[in-house]
Amino acid sequence: MSEIPPLILDLALILVVAGIVTLVFKRLKQPLVLGYIVAGFLVSPHMPYTMSVVDHSSIHTWAEIGVIFLLFSLGLDFSFKKILKMGASPIIATCTIIFSMMMLGIIVGKAFGWGKMDCIFLGGMLAMSSTTIIYKAFDDMGLRQQQFAGLVMSVLILEDILAIVMMVMLAAIASGTGADGGQMLQSIVKIGFFLVLWFVVGIFAIPWFLRSVRKLVNNEVLLVVSLGLCCAMAVLSTQVGFSSAFGAFIMGSILAETIEAEKIIRLVEPVKNLFGAIFFVSVGMLVDPNILVEYALPIIAIVLTILLGQSIFGTIGFMLSGQTLKSAMRCGFSMAQIGEFSFIIASLGLSLGVISKFLYPVVVAVSVITTFLTPYMIRLSKPCYTTLEQRLPINWIKRLNRISVNQSTTATDQNLWKRLLMQMLRNTIIYSILSAAITAIMLTFFVPFMDKLLGNQLHFWTDIICGLLTILLISPFLRAIVMKKNHSEEFKALWTDNRLNRLPLIFTILVRLLIALSFIFYICNRLTQFSNALIICIGIALLVLMILSRSLKQRSIRLERMFIQNLRSRDIEAQVLGKKKPLYEGHLLDRDVHIAEIDVPDDSTWVGKTLGELQVGRRFGVHVSSILRGRRRINIPGGDTVLFPNDRIQVIGSDDQLANFNTIINKELHQDDPDIEKREMKLRQIIVNSSSPFIGKTLQESGIRDIYNCMVVGLEEGEENLTAMSPARRFEKGDIIWIVGEEDDLRRISG
């Protein structure tokens, strides 16, 4: 008998213990993440009374895969477009919270006399709230449809992105090279470069690829392709110096803009849950009771720091971003915990050998406590706001809670300049990054390959051809840098309205010309031995040809249209299928009234009933604006509209009304049938004998359906197929009938 590999034994132990513990926590209505951490402690070497994991390295590898899939799934729920539409508000809140919590973490560490690196890394850990834990808490509490939950998730996404920058900074500090302003700027520019490059290239390539193979793809293939893209981006991310989790997040955010996004989310969910559970179990395995007892006081202090710090500075951060006091408090209180990125930062410190070994278990203990308290902190925000409302002067409350009204502004020169410069800057950055990436690839890989292929004798002509080919590839982007927005409405308005604007406008064109020329000069200087004067002449001539080329202009326009179409493909499909939310939804948000999508459960007692019978307006004070049923949409449904399983209802109401509606629809369910296995339907052949009560009776008179709760499938008359029994035909002795029904009912008929 072959020996079972240790990895299989460890996985069996982890999943069995995690399954039992999570059932208990589900019963206690506690977050499952906390259950996974407790399960990890139970299977760790620190728990002598239970079996423990043998192969820690393999479990650690699986845990890293769990982080990758967690961040990939998070990216699928993320949209760069949503963040950009929200403007500077989430950025202001995020920066305020991260800076404040980092300072608090460093202060607490110093107060306990910990080392410099322990204090710095502790500050980084305390600055990162847990996206996974908060997302699960909102889901479990039925708050995902509420307005403040969307604000919190936007800030959490930005925190995750800034966590990558923080990890680069912490690694630089730990290596002893320091982290001066120049190095920080270099790291930020590097992250921005690859973010834009991956996103732009991904939006070009991924939707095109999925469209090309759409007829060949089923659920299984789509899952494999999606996870393959996720892992490929994770590998690429590590190759350029970032974490694999960051690459997974980027690929998720790219796939989030495709038509297949919703299907991918459903397919990836079980995989994410499995590996995510292993990750959180591995975190729980690091909990050491001896360290927890020894550092009980610091743990309590850090917990209080997080609860009070996030409640106060989180509220201030959201208020600075333009939220009312009530909304800001709900957001700030929701973020009072730490989680996965704190663990990742702690793992970084341990792998670099710069933090003390006690810090990881301390952070895990703090995470467990704050995770446990997260639902209570979310609920506590309302009573705290009510208390402040009663204690603070009325004028203060009115000022803090006043509803901002968007006022239209006149198109002054200042506004036109701002819009024009922002558009030019965005285009220049994006096209410069694409040009730089293509140039780097050509010079790093293609040129050496051609030199090796053709030999040194043709080195001169090889460089000339490669240089021209590189310039040809980046020519649409260089032309777009120079010419884009020169014929826009803002440019024309500024040019015609005031002559003083013409010189600055010409200056913007010259700056962009110099940027485009710099790419050509660099390529020519790198690949040729020409004089500088000749290189300048060649560069200017090539750029003039690019600007005057009509085919290049059309090519540039086609590329941009393809990018915009791919970026908006999910929105376009939603509009075609009628899934796009009304334009007025955003205007209702300021009045605490908005649209939420709520799914009808399979076993809901509402299924089969009309909206008139349910009286949702009278019971909950909400309005049903539409029902999404498969690929159909029923707008403004009437009182006679019947609900079906898995209908997606779009409901208009306030946060409280929608929360109550969501709670009731998920609570009013049919009771589970305890005898469902016993009530399995059986198909049986029965011969009508002389003592049968059915002789001489028709099918209706026999009571087979009404009395015995069975159904006659057909009559066997020697034919290949059963004969349907006529309603007027009477049963005779020797008839062979096929009946379907439950076992007990069939036994009554046979007896």
C-alpha positions, 0 to 999 in steps of 0.5 A: 500500500503506497504512502499518502504524500504529506501535502494531501494529509495536510490539505485534508486536515486543514479543510476538515478542521476549517469546515467544522470551525466555519460551520460553528462560526456561521452558526454564531453569525461571525465572519468566516475569515475569523473561523479560518484563522482559528482553524489555522491555530488548531492545526498549528504546532502551537496547539499540542492537543490536536493534529498539526500540519507537517509540510509547512512550505507547501501550505505556504505556497498554497497560501501565496496562491490564495493571495493571488486569487483573492486579489484577482477576484478583487480586481474583477469587482474593481473598475478604473472608470468608477474611481476616475469618475469619483474624482479626487474624493477617494484619493483625499480620504485614502491619503489622510487615513494612511498618513494618520494611521502610519504615524499612530503605528510608529508612535505606539511602537516607540512607546513600547520601546521597539526597534526602528524597523519594527515601528516603521513596519508596524505603521505600514501594517496599521495603515492597511484596512482589510478589503476582504474582511470588510467586503465579507462583512458588508455582504454578511450584513446586507450592506453592499447595496448601501451608498457608504459601502461603495465609498469604502470599497473605492478607498480600500482599492486605492489603499491596496494600490498604495500598499504596493508603493509602501512595500517598495518603500519599506523594502528600500528602507530595510535594505539600508539604501534609504528611501529619499524623495528621489527614490520614492518618486522613482518607485511611484513613476515605475508603478505608474508606468507599468500600471498604464502600460499593462492596462492600456495593452490589456484593454487592447489585447484581452477583449480582442482575444476573448472575442476571437475565441468566444464561439469556442469557449464554454465555462470550463475553458473560460475558467482555465483561460482566466486563471491562466491570464491571472497567473501569467500577469502574476509572473510578469509582475514579479519579473519587473519587481512587483508582487505577484498579487499586484499583477493578479489584481491588474489582470482582474481589473482588465478582465472587469472591463470585458463582456465576460466579466460577470461570468468569470466572477461566478466561475472564479468564486469557488477557486478563490474561496478554496485558496483564500481559505488556505491563506487565512488558515496559514495565517492562523498557524502563526499564532503563538499563545506564549507570545500573545500572553507576553505581549498582551498589553501591546496587543490591546494598545494596538487594537485600541489604536486601530479602533479609535484611529480609524474611527477618528481619522477615517471620519476626518478623511472622508469628511475632507473628501466631501462626505457628510458627518453621518456618511463619513462616520459610517465609512470610518468606523467600517475600516477599523481593522487590519487584514491580508495586506498587513500580513503581506507587509509582515511577511516582507519584514520577516523575509528580509530579516528586519523585524522581530519575530514577535511582531507577526503573531502580534499583528495576527492577534490584532487582526483576529480581534479587530475582525471580530469587532468589525460588524459591531463597529459598523453598527456602532457608527449610527449610535455614535452619530446620534450622540454627536448630533445631540451634543454638538451645536445645531449649526455645526451639525447643519454645516457638516451634514449639508447636501452639496449641490452640483452647480454648473459653471460657465466655460471661462478661459480658466476652465477651458485651459484646465480641461485642455491641459489635463486632456493633453497631459493624459494623452501625452503620458499614455502614448509616451509610455506605449512608445517607451515600452515598444522602444525598450522591447525592440532595443532589448530583444529584437535588435540583439536577435537580428544581430545574432541572426544576420551576423556582424557583417550586416550590423550597420544595415541591421541597426538601420532596419530595426531603427526604422521598424521601431519608429514605424511601430511607435509612429501612430503614438508619436503623431497622437502626442503632437496632434491630439486635441489640436482641433478640440473644441477647447483649443478652438475656443481659446484660439478664437476668443482671445489672441493672448491665448495663441502663444501659450497654445503654440507652446503646448504644441512645441513641447509635445513636438520635443517629446516626440522628437526625443524618441526619434533622436534616442532611437537614431542615436542608439542604433546609428553612428551619424552626427548629431546634426544629421540625426536632428535633420532625420528626426524632424523629417520623419516627424513631419512625414508622420504629421502629414500622413493621412494613413497614419492619422486614420491608423491612429484614430482606428487604434483609439476607437478600438481601445474606447470600444473595448473599454466600454464593451461591458457598458455597451452590452449592458445598454443593449440588454437593458441592464444599464442603470438610469442616468438619474441614479447618480443624482439621487445619491446625495438625497440618500435615495439610490438604486440597488440590485437585489436577487430573488433567492431560488427558494424564496416564498416570493417566487410565483407571487405578483408584485401586487400580492407582495405589496413591496411599496406599502411594506418597505417604502421602496419602488421596483423600477425594473426586473432583470430576467436572464437576457430580458428586462421588464421596465416599470413592472405592474402589479400583475408581474410575477416574480421568478427564481433568480430575478434581479430586482432594481429597487429605489429607496433609502439605505435603511429601506433597501437594507430592510427589503434585502433582509426580508427577501433573504429571510422569507424562504421555504423550509427545507424538506427533511425527508427529501431523500425519502421522497425520490420519484421511482418509475415502476411497472405494475400488472393489473390483476383480478383483485385490483381496484382499478379494473373497470375504471377509467384513469380519472375514476381510479384515483391514481393521481388524486388518491395515490399521488402517482402518475400513469406514464403509459400502457405497455401493449407490445409496441416499442414505445409506451402507449398513452392511455386514453381518458375513456379507456377502462382498466382490464385484467392483465394490463401492464401500466408504468407508474411514477411516484414516491416509494410509499405511494407505489407500495400502496398501489401494488399492495 
